[in-house]
Amino acid sequence: MIRFVARRILTIAPILFGVVTVTFLVMQVLPGDPVLALVGERYDEATLARLRTELGLDKPLAVRYLDYLGRVARLDLGRSFVTGRPVAESIAERFPRTALLAGSAMLIAVVFGVLAGGLASRGRHPWTGRLLMGITLVGVSIPVFWLGLLLIHLFALRLGLLPPSGYGGGSLRYLILPAVTLSFASMASIARVTRSGFLDAAGEDFVRTARAKGLGDGTVLGKHVLRNALIPVVTIVGTDFGSYLGGSVLTESIFGWPGLGRLIVQSILRRDFPVIQGAVLFTAALFVIVNLAVDISYGIIDPRIRSAGGGG
């Protein structure tokens, strides 16, 4: 198991190095000048030259790249061109709000997705399975921005049950709509792969043996079938949760949620390169860590995967 984990960890460094390099280079070719965005419409060449010197934008590309690599190696993400604040402080301020939204959305997706998939896999009431699978088809097809606006119109504007947007100090009333919106596609995908996994596992010899021993449906499903159906579910959870933690741009923008996604959007609009680079690097690191956790969980759920990888 230790060798299995060690090999996965060794893959992180080259991935993050690639992210740092690509992000830096992309920032250099994006249209727009961050200095012009700072000074506005009225400016003179002396002011532009002074600002470029202060921001280090007058140095050759290779020098700026090496400077950036050195700062990243020291865990220094630089300072915002616009506010002058350290990028790490801005990320640390926004990330807990994104983590709250991401965790809530993933909890909803897993609980209701596995429950719906399990119910749909049982053949006693075929119409229930067809109804649930029809809902999941809508879930994987509907655009998140349209679903968010629909929920705002129904529950906030028409029924007045929930606030349409805002953070509200992390209050549950403000969290419900964005969390449900963010979770819906994941919930639908989890339900579909859970149903498929349950149906595949139900025909295996070990399940027939368990039923022959007189075990009840609940025990067979929970103890034998669910464990073998978890691998594709864990894959979806890892991929989606990593993207959630990186800032769900559309959901946070629609609901005015002051998280990492909105910070990235605002920074792009203002050409605030240090914040964009820092946020993207932070997001990539989170995504890699989450996927590392998913890989490790594979080995825990199914020891055959660990053995196949030579992890012992």
C-alpha positions, 0 to 999 in steps of 0.5 A: 500500500505504501508503494502504491501511494508513493508512486501516485505522489511522485506524479504530482510534481511534474503535473504542477510544474506543467500547470505553472508553466502553461498558466504563465505562458497563457497569461502572456498571450492573452489580449489586453494590457494589465497596466492599461486596465489599471490606469483607465482611459487617461494616462501618459507614457511616463505613468505606463512605464513607471507601472510596468517597472513597478509590476516587473512587466518590463523584464524579458519573458524568460526572466519573469518566468524564472522569477515566478518559478522561484516565488512559487517554490517559496509558496509566494503567489505574488501580489494583486496588480489591482488591490496590492494584496498578497494573492494567498490572502485573497485565496485564503479568504475566498476558499472556505466559502467555496469549500462550504458550497462544494462540500454541501453540493457533493453531500447532496449528490452522493446521498440522493444519487446513490439512493436513487440509483439503488431504488432504480435498480430494484425490479419490484416497481419498474415504473419507479426506475423509469421515472428516476432514470428519466429525471437523471437524464434531465439532470445530466442534460440541463445547463447549470446556469439555466437550472440556477435561474429556474430555481431562483425564479421558482423558489425565490421570486414566485414562492419567496421561500429562499433568498435569490442570491448572496452569502448571508454569512454561510446561512443555510437559507442562502446555501440551499439553492446554489448547493442544489444547483451545483449538485444536480448534474453530479447527482444524476451521474451518480444515480446512473452509474450506481444503478448500472453497478448494482445491476452488474453486481447483482448477477455475480456469483457472490451475490447469488451465494449471499442470497442462497444463505438467506441474507435479506435484500438490505444486507446483500445490497449494502454489504455485497453489492454496494461495495463493488458498485462504488468504484465508478461512483468514487471516480465521479465524486473525485472528479466533480468534487475537485472541480467544485473546490476549484471554484464553480464559476457559473454557480457562484456567479449566478447566486452571487456567492463570494467564492474562488470561482467569482474571484477568478472571473473578476481577476480575468475581467481586470487582467489581474495576472498574479491572482489568475495564476495563483488561483489556477495553480491552487485549483490544480493542486486541489484537483491533483490532491483530490484525485490522489485521494481517489486513487488511494480509495480505489486500493482500499475499496478493491485490493485487487487494484492495489495488487495490480499496481504492485503496491503489495 
